[in-house]
Amino acid sequence: MFGIGMPEMLVILAVALIVIGPSRLPEIARSIGRGYAEFTRSMREVQRGFTDMTENAFEEERRAVRQPLETLERVAQDIFSEAPTMPPPAAPSPAASPAPATSPAPERKDTPAA
């Protein structure tokens, strides 16, 4: 609390007791307590009002962004649910595939003909 420890509080209370006097000290302490309670209550109301205001403003923005996304999602689901299912392509069979083309072996001319 504001960096004030117990020794500092005792010094402040002693000075207040000397300056104000013992007869008026309880009355002043009571009014300070009431003022502090009223201050915290009004700060809570301000914070609640600010939170409500920002939530309402951002809710409109969220709706503006979510609506096109939801529409797009529905369209995508409709497209994928209506699309005909195609079987996976079959692997080609070895008998049906043409034989690989081979080039004829070149003739050797360096050997004598017998």
Sequence and secondary structure as in RCSB ss.txt:
>XXXX:A:sequence
MFGIGMPEMLVILAVALIVIGPSRLPEIARSIGRGYAEFTRSMREVQRGFTDMTENAFEEERRAVRQPLETLERV
AQDIFSEAPTMPPPAAPSPAASPAPATSPAPERKDTPAA
>XXXX:A:secstr
 TT  HHHHHHHHHHHHHHH TTTHHHHHHHHHHHHHHHHHHHHHHHHHHHHHHHHHHHHHHHHHHHHHHHHHHH
HHHHHHHS          TTTS            SS   
